[in-house]
């Protein structure tokens, strides 16, 4: 799969595919945490800009928007890398992007996905029952 990023990124999709699944999922979690904090900061900056027309607030908001876009794109690249490895991406890796049409996600709870089994036949996976089964164990990545 070929992917041309909109923002400069520290790695390519091809390089991300070479990473271990645990490294990819940990980086997704780290980036999601960073985005959560950046978005809270943005809200504070917007409120400060409304109270005071300081151009530094506007500059900081613009810079943060670029960082947010870059990090959201990086998460998308990492999700594509997981998909390349055959990992079904669950909703716990979803992010809320600034543009909802860019949201990358797997089947939602209760939805069914069709997969090719080793013999080339389609098999259906019920993600709702898969989530219930996986809740019995407290650790690990559930695929």
The first five atom37 places (N, CA, C, CB, O) and aatype in JSON, in Angstrom:
{
  "aatype": [20, 20, 20, 20, 20, 20, 20, 20, 20, 20, 20, 20, 20, 20, 20, 20, 20, 20, 20, 20, 20, 20, 20, 20, 20, 20, 20, 20, 20, 20, 20, 20, 20, 20, 20, 20, 20, 20, 20, 20, 20, 20, 20, 20, 20, 20, 20, 20, 20, 20, 20, 20, 20, 20, 20, 20, 20, 20, 20, 20, 20, 20, 20, 20, 20, 20, 20, 20, 20, 20, 20, 20, 20, 20, 20, 20, 20, 20, 20, 20, 20, 20, 20, 20, 20, 20, 20, 20, 20, 20, 20, 20, 20, 20, 20, 20, 20, 20, 20, 20, 20, 20, 20, 20, 20, 20, 20, 20, 20, 20, 20, 20, 20, 20, 20, 20, 20, 20, 20, 20, 20, 20, 20, 20, 20, 20, 20, 20, 20, 20, 20, 20, 20, 20, 20, 20, 20, 20, 20, 20, 20, 20, 20],
  "atom_mask": [
    [1, 1, 1, 1, 1],
    [1, 1, 1, 1, 1],
    [1, 1, 1, 1, 1],
    [1, 1, 1, 1, 1],
    [1, 1, 1, 1, 1],
    [1, 1, 1, 1, 1],
    [1, 1, 1, 1, 1],
    [1, 1, 1, 1, 1],
    [1, 1, 1, 1, 1],
    [1, 1, 1, 1, 1],
    [1, 1, 1, 1, 1],
    [1, 1, 1, 1, 1],
    [1, 1, 1, 1, 1],
    [1, 1, 1, 1, 1],
    [1, 1, 1, 1, 1],
    [1, 1, 1, 1, 1],
    [1, 1, 1, 1, 1],
    [1, 1, 1, 1, 1],
    [1, 1, 1, 1, 1],
    [1, 1, 1, 1, 1],
    [1, 1, 1, 1, 1],
    [1, 1, 1, 1, 1],
    [1, 1, 1, 1, 1],
    [1, 1, 1, 1, 1],
    [1, 1, 1, 1, 1],
    [1, 1, 1, 1, 1],
    [1, 1, 1, 1, 1],
    [1, 1, 1, 1, 1],
    [1, 1, 1, 1, 1],
    [1, 1, 1, 1, 1],
    [1, 1, 1, 1, 1],
    [1, 1, 1, 1, 1],
    [1, 1, 1, 1, 1],
    [1, 1, 1, 1, 1],
    [1, 1, 1, 1, 1],
    [1, 1, 1, 1, 1],
    [1, 1, 1, 1, 1],
    [1, 1, 1, 1, 1],
    [1, 1, 1, 1, 1],
    [1, 1, 1, 1, 1],
    [1, 1, 1, 1, 1],
    [1, 1, 1, 1, 1],
    [1, 1, 1, 1, 1],
    [1, 1, 1, 1, 1],
    [1, 1, 1, 1, 1],
    [1, 1, 1, 1, 1],
    [1, 1, 1, 1, 1],
    [1, 1, 1, 1, 1],
    [1, 1, 1, 1, 1],
    [1, 1, 1, 1, 1],
    [1, 1, 1, 1, 1],
    [1, 1, 1, 1, 1],
    [1, 1, 1, 1, 1],
    [1, 1, 1, 1, 1],
    [1, 1, 1, 1, 1],
    [1, 1, 1, 1, 1],
    [1, 1, 1, 1, 1],
    [1, 1, 1, 1, 1],
    [1, 1, 1, 1, 1],
    [1, 1, 1, 1, 1],
    [1, 1, 1, 1, 1],
    [1, 1, 1, 1, 1],
    [1, 1, 1, 1, 1],
    [1, 1, 1, 1, 1],
    [1, 1, 1, 1, 1],
    [1, 1, 1, 1, 1],
    [1, 1, 1, 1, 1],
    [1, 1, 1, 1, 1],
    [1, 1, 1, 1, 1],
    [1, 1, 1, 1, 1],
    [1, 1, 1, 1, 1],
    [1, 1, 1, 1, 1],
    [1, 1, 1, 1, 1],
    [1, 1, 1, 1, 1],
    [1, 1, 1, 1, 1],
    [1, 1, 1, 1, 1],
    [1, 1, 1, 1, 1],
    [1, 1, 1, 1, 1],
    [1, 1, 1, 1, 1],
    [1, 1, 1, 1, 1],
    [1, 1, 1, 1, 1],
    [1, 1, 1, 1, 1],
    [1, 1, 1, 1, 1],
    [1, 1, 1, 1, 1],
    [1, 1, 1, 1, 1],
    [1, 1, 1, 1, 1],
    [1, 1, 1, 1, 1],
    [1, 1, 1, 1, 1],
    [1, 1, 1, 1, 1],
    [1, 1, 1, 1, 1],
    [1, 1, 1, 1, 1],
    [1, 1, 1, 1, 1],
    [1, 1, 1, 1, 1],
    [1, 1, 1, 1, 1],
    [1, 1, 1, 1, 1],
    [1, 1, 1, 1, 1],
    [1, 1, 1, 1, 1],
    [1, 1, 1, 1, 1],
    [1, 1, 1, 1, 1],
    [1, 1, 1, 1, 1],
    [1, 1, 1, 1, 1],
    [1, 1, 1, 1, 1],
    [1, 1, 1, 1, 1],
    [1, 1, 1, 1, 1],
    [1, 1, 1, 1, 1],
    [1, 1, 1, 1, 1],
    [1, 1, 1, 1, 1],
    [1, 1, 1, 1, 1],
    [1, 1, 1, 1, 1],
    [1, 1, 1, 1, 1],
    [1, 1, 1, 1, 1],
    [1, 1, 1, 1, 1],
    [1, 1, 1, 1, 1],
    [1, 1, 1, 1, 1],
    [1, 1, 1, 1, 1],
    [1, 1, 1, 1, 1],
    [1, 1, 1, 1, 1],
    [1, 1, 1, 1, 1],
    [1, 1, 1, 1, 1],
    [1, 1, 1, 1, 1],
    [1, 1, 1, 1, 1],
    [1, 1, 1, 1, 1],
    [1, 1, 1, 1, 1],
    [1, 1, 1, 1, 1],
    [1, 1, 1, 1, 1],
    [1, 1, 1, 1, 1],
    [1, 1, 1, 1, 1],
    [1, 1, 1, 1, 1],
    [1, 1, 1, 1, 1],
    [1, 1, 1, 1, 1],
    [1, 1, 1, 1, 1],
    [1, 1, 1, 1, 1],
    [1, 1, 1, 1, 1],
    [1, 1, 1, 1, 1],
    [1, 1, 1, 1, 1],
    [1, 1, 1, 1, 1],
    [1, 1, 1, 1, 1],
    [1, 1, 1, 1, 1],
    [1, 1, 1, 1, 1],
    [1, 1, 1, 1, 1],
    [1, 1, 1, 1, 1],
    [1, 1, 1, 1, 1],
    [1, 1, 1, 1, 1]
  ],
  "atom_positions": [
    [[0.85, -1.17, 0.0], [0.0, 0.0, 0.0], [0.89, 1.24, 0.0], [-0.97, 0.0, 1.22], [1.9, 1.29, 0.71]],
    [[0.53, 2.19, -0.78], [1.27, 3.46, -0.91], [0.47, 4.55, -0.21], [1.52, 3.83, -2.43], [-0.76, 4.59, -0.33]],
    [[1.14, 5.42, 0.5], [0.46, 6.52, 1.19], [1.37, 7.73, 1.18], [0.08, 6.12, 2.65], [2.54, 7.65, 1.55]],
    [[0.82, 8.86, 0.77], [1.57, 10.12, 0.78], [0.99, 11.0, 1.87], [1.52, 10.84, -0.62], [-0.15, 11.45, 1.77]],
    [[1.77, 11.25, 2.93], [1.25, 12.06, 4.03], [1.11, 13.53, 3.66], [2.15, 11.93, 5.24], [1.84, 14.05, 2.82]],
    [[0.17, 14.19, 4.3], [-0.05, 15.62, 4.1], [0.95, 16.43, 4.93], [-1.5, 16.0, 4.49], [1.35, 17.52, 4.53]],
    [[1.33, 15.89, 6.08], [2.27, 16.55, 6.98], [3.58, 15.77, 7.0], [1.68, 16.66, 8.43], [3.58, 14.56, 6.74]],
    [[4.7, 16.43, 7.3], [5.96, 15.69, 7.45], [5.82, 14.7, 8.62], [7.16, 16.67, 7.7], [5.33, 15.07, 9.69]],
    [[6.24, 13.47, 8.41], [6.14, 12.43, 9.44], [7.51, 11.82, 9.69], [5.13, 11.34, 9.01], [8.36, 11.81, 8.8]],
    [[7.74, 11.29, 10.91], [9.05, 10.71, 11.23], [9.26, 9.33, 10.63], [9.21, 10.64, 12.72], [10.36, 8.78, 10.72]],
    [[8.22, 8.76, 10.01], [8.34, 7.43, 9.41], [7.34, 7.32, 8.27], [8.11, 6.31, 10.46], [6.37, 8.07, 8.19]],
    [[7.59, 6.36, 7.39], [6.68, 6.09, 6.28], [5.76, 4.93, 6.67], [7.46, 5.75, 4.97], [5.98, 4.27, 7.67]],
    [[4.73, 4.71, 5.87], [3.85, 3.57, 6.09], [4.64, 2.27, 6.02], [2.7, 3.56, 5.06], [4.45, 1.38, 6.84]],
    [[5.53, 2.18, 5.05], [6.34, 0.97, 4.9], [7.2, 0.71, 6.13], [7.23, 1.07, 3.65], [7.37, -0.43, 6.55]],
    [[7.75, 1.77, 6.71], [8.55, 1.62, 7.93], [7.67, 1.22, 9.12], [9.31, 2.92, 8.25], [8.08, 0.42, 9.95]],
    [[6.48, 1.78, 9.19], [5.56, 1.45, 10.29], [5.15, -0.01, 10.24], [4.32, 2.35, 10.23], [5.0, -0.64, 11.29]],
    [[4.97, -0.56, 9.05], [4.58, -1.96, 8.91], [5.66, -2.88, 9.48], [4.32, -2.31, 7.43], [5.35, -3.98, 9.94]],
    [[6.9, -2.44, 9.47], [8.01, -3.26, 9.98], [8.06, -3.29, 11.51], [9.33, -2.72, 9.44], [8.76, -4.13, 12.08]],
    [[7.34, -2.4, 12.17], [7.36, -2.34, 13.64], [6.52, -3.47, 14.24], [6.83, -0.98, 14.12], [5.6, -3.98, 13.61]],
    [[6.86, -3.86, 15.47], [6.06, -4.84, 16.2], [4.69, -4.25, 16.5], [6.77, -5.28, 17.51], [4.55, -3.04, 16.67]],
    [[3.69, -5.11, 16.58], [2.33, -4.67, 16.87], [2.28, -3.91, 18.19], [1.37, -5.87, 16.91], [1.59, -2.9, 18.3]],
    [[3.01, -4.4, 19.2], [2.98, -3.72, 20.5], [3.54, -2.31, 20.41], [3.77, -4.53, 21.54], [3.05, -1.4, 21.09]],
    [[4.56, -2.11, 19.6], [5.15, -0.77, 19.43], [4.13, 0.14, 18.75], [6.46, -0.84, 18.59], [3.97, 1.3, 19.14]],
    [[3.44, -0.38, 17.74], [2.44, 0.42, 17.02], [1.3, 0.82, 17.95], [1.9, -0.37, 15.81], [0.9, 1.98, 17.98]],
    [[0.77, -0.15, 18.71], [-0.37, 0.16, 19.58], [0.03, 1.1, 20.71], [-0.95, -1.13, 20.16], [-0.77, 1.96, 21.11]],
    [[1.24, 0.96, 21.23], [1.71, 1.89, 22.27], [1.86, 3.3, 21.72], [3.04, 1.4, 22.86], [1.55, 4.27, 22.4]],
    [[2.34, 3.42, 20.49], [2.49, 4.74, 19.88], [1.12, 5.37, 19.61], [3.31, 4.65, 18.57], [0.95, 6.57, 19.79]],
    [[0.16, 4.56, 19.19], [-1.2, 5.07, 18.99], [-1.74, 5.62, 20.31], [-2.14, 3.96, 18.43], [-2.3, 6.72, 20.34]],
    [[-1.57, 4.87, 21.39], [-2.06, 5.31, 22.7], [-1.35, 6.6, 23.14], [-1.84, 4.21, 23.76], [-1.99, 7.51, 23.67]],
    [[-0.05, 6.67, 22.92], [0.71, 7.87, 23.3], [0.22, 9.08, 22.53], [2.22, 7.66, 23.05], [0.02, 10.16, 23.1]],
    [[0.02, 8.91, 21.22], [-0.45, 10.02, 20.39], [-1.87, 10.44, 20.77], [-0.4, 9.62, 18.92], [-2.17, 11.63, 20.77]],
    [[-2.73, 9.47, 21.08], [-4.09, 9.81, 21.48], [-4.09, 10.63, 22.78], [-4.93, 8.54, 21.67], [-4.86, 11.58, 22.91]],
    [[-3.22, 10.27, 23.72], [-3.1, 11.03, 24.96], [-2.61, 12.44, 24.67], [-2.14, 10.31, 25.94], [-3.12, 13.41, 25.23]],
    [[-1.62, 12.55, 23.81], [-1.09, 13.86, 23.43], [-2.17, 14.72, 22.79], [0.1, 13.7, 22.47], [-2.3, 15.91, 23.09]],
    [[-2.96, 14.12, 21.9], [-4.04, 14.85, 21.24], [-5.08, 15.34, 22.25], [-4.72, 13.98, 20.19], [-5.59, 16.46, 22.13]],
    [[-5.39, 14.51, 23.22], [-6.36, 14.91, 24.23], [-5.88, 16.18, 24.95], [-6.6, 13.77, 25.25], [-6.66, 17.11, 25.16]],
    [[-4.6, 16.19, 25.33], [-4.05, 17.36, 26.02], [-3.97, 18.59, 25.1], [-2.66, 17.04, 26.58], [-4.26, 19.71, 25.52]],
    [[-3.58, 18.37, 23.85], [-3.51, 19.48, 22.9], [-4.88, 20.11, 22.68], [-2.94, 19.0, 21.57], [-5.0, 21.34, 22.61]],
    [[-5.9, 19.29, 22.58], [-7.25, 19.82, 22.34], [-7.75, 20.61, 23.54], [-8.22, 18.68, 22.01], [-8.45, 21.61, 23.38]],
    [[-7.4, 20.16, 24.76], [-7.76, 20.94, 25.95], [-7.03, 22.28, 25.95], [-7.43, 20.14, 27.25], [-7.6, 23.31, 26.29]],
    [[-5.76, 22.24, 25.57], [-4.97, 23.47, 25.48], [-5.58, 24.42, 24.46], [-3.5, 23.16, 25.12], [-5.66, 25.63, 24.69]],
    [[-6.01, 23.88, 23.33], [-6.62, 24.71, 22.29], [-7.85, 25.43, 22.83], [-7.01, 23.85, 21.08], [-8.06, 26.61, 22.55]],
    [[-8.66, 24.71, 23.6], [-9.86, 25.34, 24.16], [-9.47, 26.52, 25.05], [-10.69, 24.31, 24.96], [-10.08, 27.59, 24.97]],
    [[-8.46, 26.32, 25.89], [-8.0, 27.4, 26.76], [-7.45, 28.57, 25.98], [-6.94, 26.89, 27.71], [-7.68, 29.73, 26.32]],
    [[-6.71, 28.27, 24.91], [-6.15, 29.34, 24.07], [-7.26, 30.12, 23.37], [-5.19, 28.75, 23.03], [-7.18, 31.34, 23.24]],
    [[-8.29, 29.42, 22.91], [-9.41, 30.11, 22.24], [-10.14, 31.03, 23.22], [-10.41, 29.07, 21.65], [-10.52, 32.15, 22.87]],
    [[-10.32, 30.55, 24.45], [-10.97, 31.39, 25.46], [-10.11, 32.62, 25.76], [-11.22, 30.58, 26.76], [-10.63, 33.72, 25.91]],
    [[-8.79, 32.43, 25.85], [-7.88, 33.55, 26.11], [-7.9, 34.53, 24.95], [-6.45, 33.04, 26.36], [-7.82, 35.74, 25.15]],
    [[-8.0, 34.01, 23.72], [-8.03, 34.87, 22.54], [-9.31, 35.71, 22.52], [-7.94, 34.03, 21.25], [-9.28, 36.88, 22.12]],
    [[-10.43, 35.12, 22.95], [-11.68, 35.88, 23.02], [-11.59, 37.01, 24.04], [-12.86, 34.95, 23.37], [-12.12, 38.1, 23.82]],
    [[-10.91, 36.74, 25.15], [-10.79, 37.75, 26.21], [-9.78, 38.83, 25.86], [-10.38, 37.09, 27.52], [-9.92, 39.99, 26.27]],
    [[-8.76, 38.45, 25.1], [-7.7, 39.4, 24.73], [-7.29, 39.1, 23.3], [-6.47, 39.29, 25.71], [-6.97, 37.96, 22.97]],
    [[-7.3, 40.08, 22.46], [-6.98, 39.88, 21.04], [-5.47, 39.78, 20.81], [-7.56, 41.02, 20.2], [-4.96, 40.31, 19.82]],
    [[-4.76, 39.13, 21.7], [-3.31, 38.99, 21.59], [-2.97, 38.08, 20.4], [-2.71, 38.4, 22.92], [-3.42, 36.94, 20.36]],
    [[-2.19, 38.58, 19.44], [-1.86, 37.77, 18.26], [-1.04, 36.52, 18.59], [-1.1, 38.62, 17.26], [-1.01, 35.57, 17.81]],
    [[-0.38, 36.5, 19.74], [0.37, 35.3, 20.12], [-0.56, 34.13, 20.38], [1.23, 35.58, 21.37], [-0.2, 32.98, 20.1]],
    [[-1.75, 34.4, 20.91], [-2.72, 33.33, 21.11], [-3.15, 32.75, 19.77], [-3.95, 33.84, 21.9], [-3.25, 31.53, 19.61]],
    [[-3.41, 33.63, 18.81], [-3.81, 33.18, 17.47], [-2.7, 32.36, 16.82], [-4.17, 34.38, 16.58], [-2.97, 31.34, 16.19]],
    [[-1.45, 32.8, 16.97], [-0.31, 32.05, 16.42], [-0.21, 30.67, 17.06], [1.0, 32.83, 16.63], [0.01, 29.67, 16.38]],
    [[-0.36, 30.62, 18.39], [-0.26, 29.34, 19.1], [-1.38, 28.39, 18.67], [-0.32, 29.57, 20.62], [-1.15, 27.19, 18.51]],
    [[-2.57, 28.92, 18.48], [-3.7, 28.1, 18.03], [-3.39, 27.52, 16.65], [-5.0, 28.93, 17.98], [-3.61, 26.33, 16.42]],
    [[-2.88, 28.35, 15.75], [-2.53, 27.87, 14.4], [-1.45, 26.81, 14.43], [-2.08, 29.03, 13.55], [-1.54, 25.81, 13.71]],
    [[-0.42, 27.02, 15.24], [0.66, 26.02, 15.35], [0.13, 24.71, 15.91], [1.8, 26.56, 16.24], [0.48, 23.63, 15.43]],
    [[-0.72, 24.8, 16.94], [-1.29, 23.58, 17.52], [-2.18, 22.84, 16.53], [-2.09, 23.92, 18.77], [-2.21, 21.61, 16.53]],
    [[-2.91, 23.58, 15.69], [-3.75, 22.93, 14.67], [-2.89, 22.07, 13.74], [-4.54, 23.98, 13.86], [-3.29, 20.97, 13.36]],
    [[-1.72, 22.58, 13.37], [-0.81, 21.8, 12.52], [-0.31, 20.56, 13.25], [0.39, 22.66, 12.09], [-0.25, 19.48, 12.66]],
    [[0.02, 20.7, 14.52], [0.49, 19.56, 15.31], [-0.62, 18.53, 15.46], [0.99, 20.02, 16.72], [-0.39, 17.32, 15.33]],
    [[-1.83, 18.99, 15.72], [-2.98, 18.09, 15.85], [-3.2, 17.33, 14.54], [-4.26, 18.87, 16.24], [-3.39, 16.12, 14.55]],
    [[-3.18, 18.03, 13.42], [-3.35, 17.38, 12.12], [-2.27, 16.35, 11.86], [-3.35, 18.41, 11.01], [-2.55, 15.26, 11.37]],
    [[-1.03, 16.68, 12.19], [0.09, 15.77, 11.99], [-0.06, 14.52, 12.85], [1.41, 16.47, 12.29], [0.17, 13.41, 12.39]],
    [[-0.44, 14.71, 14.12], [-0.58, 13.56, 15.01], [-1.76, 12.68, 14.63], [-0.73, 14.03, 16.46], [-1.68, 11.46, 14.72]],
    [[-2.86, 13.29, 14.19], [-4.01, 12.5, 13.73], [-3.62, 11.69, 12.49], [-5.21, 13.42, 13.41], [-4.0, 10.53, 12.36]],
    [[-2.86, 12.31, 11.6], [-2.4, 11.61, 10.4], [-1.46, 10.47, 10.78], [-1.7, 12.59, 9.44], [-1.53, 9.39, 10.2]],
    [[-0.59, 10.7, 11.76], [0.34, 9.66, 12.21], [-0.42, 8.46, 12.77], [1.31, 10.23, 13.28], [-0.05, 7.32, 12.52]],
    [[-1.49, 8.73, 13.53], [-2.33, 7.64, 14.04], [-2.95, 6.87, 12.88], [-3.43, 8.19, 14.98], [-3.0, 5.64, 12.91]],
    [[-3.4, 7.58, 11.86], [-3.98, 6.93, 10.68], [-2.96, 6.03, 9.99], [-4.51, 7.97, 9.7], [-3.29, 4.93, 9.57]],
    [[-1.73, 6.51, 9.88], [-0.66, 5.71, 9.26], [-0.43, 4.45, 10.09], [0.65, 6.53, 9.14], [-0.29, 3.36, 9.53]],
    [[-0.39, 4.59, 11.4], [-0.16, 3.43, 12.27], [-1.32, 2.45, 12.18], [0.03, 3.89, 13.72], [-1.1, 1.24, 12.22]],
    [[-2.54, 2.94, 12.05], [-3.69, 2.06, 11.87], [-3.61, 1.32, 10.53], [-5.0, 2.85, 11.96], [-3.95, 0.15, 10.44]],
    [[-3.16, 2.03, 9.5], [-2.97, 1.38, 8.2], [-1.91, 0.28, 8.31], [-2.56, 2.41, 7.11], [-2.05, -0.78, 7.71]],
    [[-0.86, 0.53, 9.09], [0.18, -0.47, 9.3], [-0.39, -1.7, 10.0], [1.35, 0.12, 10.13], [-0.06, -2.83, 9.63]],
    [[-1.25, -1.48, 10.99], [-1.89, -2.62, 11.66], [-2.76, -3.4, 10.67], [-2.75, -2.14, 12.85], [-2.75, -4.63, 10.67]],
    [[-3.49, -2.68, 9.83], [-4.33, -3.34, 8.82], [-3.48, -4.14, 7.85], [-5.17, -2.3, 8.06], [-3.86, -5.24, 7.45]],
    [[-2.32, -3.6, 7.46], [-1.4, -4.33, 6.58], [-0.93, -5.63, 7.22], [-0.19, -3.45, 6.22], [-0.66, -6.61, 6.53]],
    [[-0.84, -5.64, 8.54], [-0.41, -6.83, 9.28], [-1.58, -7.79, 9.52], [0.21, -6.42, 10.61], [-1.4, -8.85, 10.1]],
    [[-2.78, -7.41, 9.06], [-3.95, -8.26, 9.22], [-4.67, -8.08, 10.54], [-3.54, -9.68, 9.09], [-5.5, -8.91, 10.92]],
    [[-4.37, -7.01, 11.24], [-5.0, -6.74, 12.54], [-6.31, -5.99, 12.3], [-4.05, -5.93, 13.47], [-6.32, -4.96, 11.62]],
    [[-7.4, -6.5, 12.86], [-8.68, -5.8, 12.78], [-8.65, -4.71, 13.83], [-9.9, -6.78, 13.0], [-8.44, -4.97, 15.01]],
    [[-8.84, -3.48, 13.39], [-8.73, -2.33, 14.28], [-10.04, -2.13, 15.01], [-8.34, -1.06, 13.49], [-11.08, -1.92, 14.38]],
    [[-10.01, -2.2, 16.33], [-11.2, -2.03, 17.16], [-11.48, -0.57, 17.43], [-11.05, -2.77, 18.45], [-10.64, 0.3, 17.19]],
    [[-12.66, -0.31, 17.94], [-13.07, 1.07, 18.19], [-12.24, 1.73, 19.27], [-14.52, 1.1, 18.58], [-12.25, 2.96, 19.37]],
    [[-11.51, 0.96, 20.11], [-10.7, 1.59, 21.15], [-9.5, 2.32, 20.57], [-10.23, 0.54, 22.15], [-8.8, 3.02, 21.3]],
    [[-9.23, 2.17, 19.26], [-8.16, 2.93, 18.62], [-8.69, 4.12, 17.84], [-7.37, 2.02, 17.7], [-7.92, 4.83, 17.19]],
    [[-10.01, 4.35, 17.89], [-10.59, 5.47, 17.14], [-10.15, 6.8, 17.73], [-12.11, 5.38, 17.13], [-9.92, 6.93, 18.93]],
    [[-10.05, 7.78, 16.85], [-9.75, 9.14, 17.27], [-10.82, 10.05, 16.71], [-8.33, 9.6, 16.81], [-11.41, 9.75, 15.67]],
    [[-11.06, 11.13, 17.37], [-11.94, 12.15, 16.85], [-11.06, 13.16, 16.13], [-12.79, 12.84, 17.99], [-10.3, 13.89, 16.76]],
    [[-11.16, 13.2, 14.82], [-10.34, 14.12, 14.05], [-11.07, 15.45, 13.92], [-10.01, 13.55, 12.67], [-12.26, 15.55, 14.2]],
    [[-10.32, 16.46, 13.5], [-10.93, 17.77, 13.3], [-11.88, 17.73, 12.11], [-9.86, 18.85, 13.1], [-12.77, 18.57, 12.01]],
    [[-11.69, 16.78, 11.22], [-12.56, 16.59, 10.07], [-13.12, 15.19, 10.18], [-11.8, 16.81, 8.71], [-12.4, 14.22, 9.94]],
    [[-14.39, 15.05, 10.54], [-14.99, 13.75, 10.81], [-14.86, 12.79, 9.63], [-16.43, 13.91, 11.17], [-14.85, 11.58, 9.84]],
    [[-14.78, 13.28, 8.4], [-14.66, 12.39, 7.25], [-13.32, 11.7, 7.2], [-14.89, 13.16, 5.97], [-13.15, 10.74, 6.44]],
    [[-12.34, 12.16, 7.99], [-11.02, 11.53, 8.0], [-10.93, 10.43, 9.05], [-9.96, 12.57, 8.25], [-9.89, 9.79, 9.17]],
    [[-11.99, 10.19, 9.81], [-11.95, 9.23, 10.9], [-11.65, 7.84, 10.36], [-13.28, 9.24, 11.68], [-12.26, 7.39, 9.38]],
    [[-10.73, 7.18, 10.99], [-10.35, 5.83, 10.61], [-10.79, 4.91, 11.72], [-8.8, 5.7, 10.34], [-10.4, 5.11, 12.87]],
    [[-11.6, 3.92, 11.4], [-12.04, 3.01, 12.45], [-12.38, 1.66, 11.87], [-13.25, 3.59, 13.19], [-12.56, 1.51, 10.66]],
    [[-12.46, 0.71, 12.74], [-12.89, -0.63, 12.38], [-14.38, -0.74, 12.63], [-12.11, -1.71, 13.16], [-15.03, 0.26, 12.93]],
    [[-14.93, -1.96, 12.5], [-16.35, -2.15, 12.76], [-16.69, -1.76, 14.19], [-16.74, -3.61, 12.5], [-15.92, -2.03, 15.12]],
    [[-17.82, -1.13, 14.37], [-18.25, -0.7, 15.7], [-18.89, -1.88, 16.42], [-19.24, 0.49, 15.61], [-19.18, -2.91, 15.81]],
    [[-19.11, -1.71, 17.7], [-19.7, -2.74, 18.53], [-21.03, -3.18, 17.92], [-19.91, -2.22, 19.97], [-21.85, -2.36, 17.53]],
    [[-21.22, -4.49, 17.83], [-22.45, -5.02, 17.27], [-22.41, -5.2, 15.77], [-23.58, -4.13, 17.62], [-23.29, -5.86, 15.22]],
    [[-21.44, -4.65, 15.08], [-21.34, -4.81, 13.64], [-20.61, -6.11, 13.33], [-20.61, -3.61, 13.0], [-19.91, -6.66, 14.18]],
    [[-20.8, -6.58, 12.11], [-20.12, -7.79, 11.68], [-19.12, -7.44, 10.6], [-21.13, -8.85, 11.18], [-19.36, -6.56, 9.78]],
    [[-18.01, -8.14, 10.61], [-16.99, -7.96, 9.59], [-16.84, -9.27, 8.84], [-15.63, -7.5, 10.2], [-17.01, -10.34, 9.42]],
    [[-16.53, -9.19, 7.56], [-16.28, -10.37, 6.77], [-14.79, -10.5, 6.55], [-17.03, -10.32, 5.42], [-14.12, -9.54, 6.17]],
    [[-14.26, -11.7, 6.81], [-12.84, -11.97, 6.65], [-12.67, -13.18, 5.76], [-12.16, -12.18, 8.02], [-13.54, -14.05, 5.71]],
    [[-11.56, -13.22, 5.08], [-11.23, -14.41, 4.29], [-10.52, -15.39, 5.2], [-10.36, -14.06, 3.05], [-9.55, -15.03, 5.86]],
    [[-11.01, -16.65, 5.25], [-10.27, -17.62, 6.04], [-9.18, -18.23, 5.17], [-11.21, -18.72, 6.61], [-9.08, -17.89, 3.99]],
    [[-8.38, -19.11, 5.71], [-7.24, -19.67, 4.99], [-7.63, -20.39, 3.71], [-6.5, -20.61, 5.88], [-6.82, -20.46, 2.78]],
    [[-8.85, -20.93, 3.63], [-9.27, -21.66, 2.44], [-9.88, -20.75, 1.4], [-10.27, -22.74, 2.82], [-10.31, -21.22, 0.34]],
    [[-9.94, -19.46, 1.67], [-10.48, -18.51, 0.7], [-11.96, -18.27, 0.86], [-10.21, -18.99, -0.68], [-12.55, -17.53, 0.07]],
    [[-12.59, -18.89, 1.87], [-14.01, -18.69, 2.1], [-14.21, -17.53, 3.06], [-14.67, -19.97, 2.65], [-13.33, -17.21, 3.87]],
    [[-15.37, -16.91, 2.95], [-15.66, -15.79, 3.85], [-16.12, -16.33, 5.2], [-16.74, -14.87, 3.24], [-16.89, -17.29, 5.26]],
    [[-15.68, -15.72, 6.25], [-16.17, -16.03, 7.59], [-16.59, -14.72, 8.23], [-15.09, -16.78, 8.46], [-15.99, -13.67, 7.97]],
    [[-17.62, -14.77, 9.04], [-18.13, -13.55, 9.67], [-17.7, -13.52, 11.12], [-19.67, -13.47, 9.56], [-17.68, -14.54, 11.81]],
    [[-17.36, -12.32, 11.57], [-16.95, -12.11, 12.96], [-17.93, -11.15, 13.58], [-15.48, -11.58, 13.05], [-18.11, -10.03, 13.09]],
    [[-18.54, -11.56, 14.65], [-19.46, -10.7, 15.39], [-18.65, -9.99, 16.46], [-20.65, -11.5, 16.01], [-18.26, -10.61, 17.46]],
    [[-18.4, -8.69, 16.26], [-17.54, -7.93, 17.16], [-18.17, -7.73, 18.54], [-17.2, -6.59, 16.56], [-17.44, -7.54, 19.51]],
    [[-19.5, -7.76, 18.63], [-20.12, -7.6, 19.94], [-19.8, -8.79, 20.82], [-21.65, -7.44, 19.81], [-19.42, -8.62, 21.98]],
    [[-19.93, -10.02, 20.28], [-19.61, -11.19, 21.09], [-18.12, -11.29, 21.32], [-20.13, -12.46, 20.43], [-17.69, -11.8, 22.36]],
    [[-17.32, -10.83, 20.37], [-15.87, -10.84, 20.52], [-15.46, -9.93, 21.68], [-15.17, -10.4, 19.22], [-14.57, -10.28, 22.45]],
    [[-16.11, -8.77, 21.81], [-15.81, -7.85, 22.91], [-16.19, -8.46, 24.24], [-16.54, -6.51, 22.71], [-15.47, -8.31, 25.22]],
    [[-17.34, -9.18, 24.29], [-17.76, -9.8, 25.54], [-16.77, -10.88, 25.94], [-19.16, -10.38, 25.41], [-16.4, -10.98, 27.11]],
    [[-16.33, -11.71, 24.98], [-15.37, -12.76, 25.27], [-14.07, -12.17, 25.77], [-15.12, -13.61, 24.04], [-13.46, -12.72, 26.69]],
    [[-13.63, -11.08, 25.18], [-12.34, -10.51, 25.54], [-12.37, -9.8, 26.88], [-11.89, -9.54, 24.47], [-11.31, -9.59, 27.48]],
    [[-13.55, -9.43, 27.37], [-13.61, -8.73, 28.64], [-13.29, -9.65, 29.81], [-14.97, -8.1, 28.84], [-13.05, -9.17, 30.92]],
    [[-13.29, -10.96, 29.6], [-13.0, -11.9, 30.66], [-11.55, -11.85, 31.09], [-13.36, -13.3, 30.23], [-11.23, -12.15, 32.25]],
    [[-10.66, -11.49, 30.2], [-9.24, -11.41, 30.52], [-8.83, -9.95, 30.64], [-8.38, -12.14, 29.45], [-9.32, -9.11, 29.88]],
    [[-7.94, -9.64, 31.58], [-7.62, -8.24, 31.86], [-6.45, -7.7, 31.07], [-7.34, -8.08, 33.3], [-6.23, -6.49, 31.09]],
    [[-5.68, -8.53, 30.38], [-4.52, -7.99, 29.68], [-4.39, -8.58, 28.29], [-3.26, -8.25, 30.48], [-5.0, -9.6, 27.97]],
    [[-3.59, -7.92, 27.48], [-3.33, -8.39, 26.12], [-4.08, -7.59, 25.09], [-3.7, -9.84, 26.0], [-4.94, -6.77, 25.41]],
    [[-3.74, -7.83, 23.85], [-4.39, -7.19, 22.72], [-5.39, -8.18, 22.16], [-3.36, -6.72, 21.64], [-5.01, -9.32, 21.86]],
    [[-6.62, -7.79, 22.0], [-7.67, -8.68, 21.53], [-7.89, -8.48, 20.05], [-8.97, -8.46, 22.31], [-8.21, -7.38, 19.61]],
    [[-7.73, -9.52, 19.31], [-7.86, -9.46, 17.85], [-9.03, -10.28, 17.4], [-6.59, -9.93, 17.17], [-9.3, -10.34, 16.2]]
  ]
}
